[in-house]
Amino acid sequence: MGNLLPENVVSALSVGLYGMFIAIIIPPAKKDKIIASLVIIAMFVSYLSSRLPAVAKVSSGTRIILITVIISSVAAILFPVKDDKKEAA
């Protein structure tokens, strides 16, 4: 579809994609300090992974997926979400 659209529209849509990502991250991060901390840690780890020689050889998409899975897994283990139904019983 990108080949059918003018270049300026494709460029605007790519910026819109980042805007949508930020719109998904910011509201929960404002409400919960743990989520805000995890977002900052993920940004730092992403930056480090692009600079470390051994990890920088891996494609950027694969690095993002690995970082996401690792950080979300650690967060799920350390900060599990409590089930409201169990607390009410």
LUMKE-536442 format. One record per residue: x, y, z of N, C-alpha, C in turn. Coordinates in nm, 2 decimals. Each point is the difference from the previous one (the first is absolute). Layout:
REM residues N
PT     nxx     nyy     nzz    caxx    cayy    cazz     cxx     cyy     czz
PT       X       Y       Z       X       Y       Z       X       Y       Z
...
END
This chain:
REM residues 89
PT     nxx     nyy     nzz    caxx    cayy    cazz     cxx     cyy     czz
PT    0.08   -0.12    0.00   -0.08    0.12    0.00    0.09    0.12    0.00
PT    0.11    0.00    0.06    0.09    0.11    0.01    0.05    0.05   -0.14
PT    0.00   -0.09   -0.10    0.04    0.03   -0.13   -0.11    0.08   -0.08
PT   -0.12   -0.01    0.05   -0.11    0.07   -0.06   -0.02    0.14    0.05
PT    0.05    0.02    0.12   -0.02    0.13    0.07    0.12    0.09   -0.03
PT   -0.03    0.13   -0.01    0.11    0.10   -0.01    0.10   -0.01    0.11
PT    0.13    0.04   -0.03    0.10   -0.02    0.11   -0.03    0.09    0.12
PT   -0.05    0.11   -0.01   -0.03    0.09    0.11   -0.11   -0.07    0.09
PT   -0.09   -0.07   -0.06   -0.11   -0.07    0.08    0.06   -0.11    0.08
PT    0.09   -0.08   -0.07    0.07   -0.11    0.07    0.08    0.05    0.11
PT    0.07    0.11   -0.02    0.08    0.06    0.11   -0.09    0.04    0.12
PT   -0.11    0.06   -0.03   -0.09    0.04    0.11   -0.06   -0.12    0.07
PT   -0.03   -0.10   -0.07   -0.05   -0.12    0.07    0.11   -0.07    0.09
PT    0.12    0.01   -0.04    0.10   -0.06    0.08    0.02    0.08    0.13
PT   -0.02    0.13   -0.01    0.01    0.08    0.12   -0.13   -0.03    0.09
PT   -0.11   -0.02   -0.07   -0.12   -0.03    0.07    0.01   -0.13    0.08
PT    0.08   -0.09   -0.05    0.02   -0.13    0.07    0.07    0.02    0.13
PT    0.10    0.09    0.00    0.07    0.03    0.13   -0.10    0.07    0.09
PT   -0.08    0.09   -0.05   -0.10    0.06    0.08   -0.10   -0.09    0.07
PT   -0.04   -0.10   -0.08   -0.09   -0.11    0.06    0.07   -0.08    0.11
PT    0.12   -0.03   -0.02    0.08   -0.07    0.10    0.01    0.08    0.13
PT    0.03    0.13   -0.01    0.01    0.09    0.11   -0.14    0.01    0.07
PT   -0.11    0.00   -0.08   -0.13    0.01    0.06   -0.04   -0.12    0.08
PT    0.06   -0.12   -0.04   -0.03   -0.12    0.08    0.08    0.00    0.12
PT    0.12    0.05    0.00    0.10   -0.01    0.12   -0.03    0.10    0.10
PT   -0.02    0.13   -0.03    0.00    0.11    0.09   -0.12   -0.01    0.11
PT   -0.12   -0.02   -0.04   -0.11   -0.01    0.10    0.03   -0.10    0.11
PT    0.03   -0.13   -0.03    0.03   -0.09    0.11    0.12    0.04    0.08
PT    0.10    0.06   -0.06    0.12    0.04    0.07   -0.02    0.11    0.09
PT   -0.10    0.09   -0.03   -0.03    0.11    0.09   -0.07   -0.05    0.13
PT   -0.08   -0.11   -0.02   -0.07   -0.06    0.12    0.08   -0.09    0.09
PT    0.10   -0.06   -0.06    0.08   -0.10    0.08    0.15    0.02   -0.02
PT    0.06    0.02    0.12    0.15    0.03    0.00    0.08   -0.12   -0.05
PT   -0.05   -0.12    0.02    0.07   -0.12   -0.04    0.00   -0.01   -0.15
PT   -0.11    0.03   -0.07    0.00    0.00   -0.14    0.09    0.11   -0.06
PT    0.00    0.12    0.06    0.08    0.11   -0.04    0.15   -0.04    0.01
PT    0.03   -0.07    0.11    0.14   -0.05    0.02    0.04   -0.10   -0.10
PT   -0.09   -0.09   -0.03    0.03   -0.10   -0.10    0.02    0.05   -0.14
PT   -0.08    0.11   -0.03    0.02    0.06   -0.13    0.13    0.07   -0.01
PT    0.05    0.06    0.11    0.13    0.07    0.00    0.11   -0.11   -0.01
PT   -0.02   -0.11    0.07    0.10   -0.11    0.00    0.01   -0.06   -0.14
PT   -0.12   -0.02   -0.06    0.00   -0.05   -0.14    0.07    0.09   -0.10
PT   -0.02    0.13    0.02    0.07    0.10   -0.09    0.15   -0.01    0.02
PT    0.04   -0.01    0.12    0.15   -0.01    0.04    0.06   -0.13   -0.06
PT   -0.07   -0.11    0.02    0.05   -0.13   -0.05    0.00    0.00   -0.15
PT   -0.10    0.06   -0.06    0.00    0.01   -0.15    0.12    0.08   -0.05
PT    0.03    0.11    0.07    0.12    0.08   -0.04    0.12   -0.08    0.02
PT    0.02   -0.07    0.11    0.12   -0.07    0.03    0.01   -0.12   -0.10
PT   -0.11   -0.06   -0.04    0.01   -0.11   -0.09    0.04    0.04   -0.14
PT   -0.02    0.13   -0.03    0.04    0.05   -0.13    0.15    0.03    0.00
PT    0.06    0.02    0.11    0.14    0.04    0.01    0.09   -0.12    0.03
PT   -0.05   -0.10    0.07    0.09   -0.11    0.03    0.03   -0.09   -0.12
PT    0.12   -0.02   -0.03    0.04   -0.07   -0.12   -0.07   -0.13   -0.03
PT    0.00   -0.08    0.10   -0.06   -0.14   -0.02   -0.15    0.01   -0.03
PT   -0.07    0.09    0.06   -0.15    0.00   -0.02   -0.03    0.09   -0.11
PT    0.08    0.10   -0.04   -0.02    0.09   -0.11   -0.01   -0.07   -0.13
PT    0.06   -0.12   -0.01    0.00   -0.07   -0.13   -0.14   -0.06   -0.03
PT   -0.08   -0.02    0.10   -0.13   -0.05   -0.01   -0.09    0.11   -0.06
PT   -0.09   -0.03   -0.09   -0.09    0.10   -0.06   -0.08    0.08    0.10
PT   -0.03    0.12   -0.03   -0.07    0.08    0.10   -0.14   -0.05    0.04
PT   -0.07   -0.06   -0.10   -0.13   -0.06    0.03    0.01   -0.11    0.10
PT    0.10   -0.09   -0.02    0.02   -0.11    0.09    0.04    0.05    0.14
PT    0.09    0.10    0.00    0.04    0.06    0.13   -0.12    0.05    0.08
PT   -0.09    0.07   -0.07   -0.12    0.06    0.06   -0.09   -0.11    0.06
PT   -0.02   -0.11   -0.08   -0.08   -0.11    0.04    0.06   -0.07    0.13
PT    0.13   -0.02   -0.01    0.07   -0.07    0.12   -0.01    0.09    0.12
PT    0.03    0.13   -0.01   -0.01    0.09    0.11   -0.14    0.00    0.06
PT   -0.10    0.01   -0.09   -0.14    0.00    0.05   -0.04   -0.12    0.07
PT    0.04   -0.12   -0.05   -0.04   -0.13    0.07    0.08   -0.01    0.13
PT    0.13    0.04    0.00    0.07   -0.02    0.13   -0.05    0.10    0.10
PT   -0.01    0.12   -0.03   -0.05    0.10    0.10   -0.14   -0.03    0.05
PT   -0.09   -0.03   -0.10   -0.14   -0.03    0.05    0.00   -0.13    0.08
PT    0.08   -0.10   -0.03    0.00   -0.12    0.08    0.05    0.03    0.14
PT    0.11    0.07    0.01    0.05    0.04    0.13   -0.10    0.08    0.08
PT   -0.06    0.09   -0.06   -0.10    0.09    0.06   -0.12   -0.09    0.05
PT   -0.04   -0.09   -0.08   -0.12   -0.09    0.04    0.04   -0.09    0.12
PT    0.12   -0.04    0.01    0.04   -0.08    0.11    0.02    0.09    0.13
PT    0.06    0.12   -0.02    0.02    0.08    0.12   -0.12    0.08    0.04
PT   -0.08    0.04   -0.09   -0.12    0.08    0.03   -0.13   -0.06   -0.06
PT   -0.04   -0.11    0.05   -0.12   -0.06   -0.06   -0.13    0.09    0.02
PT   -0.09   -0.01   -0.09   -0.12    0.08    0.01   -0.10   -0.09    0.08
PT   -0.05    0.06    0.11   -0.09   -0.07    0.09   -0.14   -0.01   -0.07
PT   -0.06   -0.12    0.02   -0.13   -0.03   -0.06   -0.10    0.06    0.10
PT   -0.09    0.09   -0.05   -0.10    0.06    0.08   -0.10   -0.10    0.05
PT   -0.03   -0.11   -0.07   -0.10   -0.09    0.04    0.04   -0.08    0.12
PT    0.14   -0.03    0.01    0.05   -0.08    0.11    0.00    0.09    0.12
PT    0.03    0.13   -0.01    0.00    0.09    0.11   -0.14    0.02    0.06
PT   -0.10    0.00   -0.08   -0.14    0.02    0.04   -0.05   -0.12    0.08
PT    0.05   -0.12   -0.03   -0.06   -0.12    0.07    0.05   -0.01    0.14
END
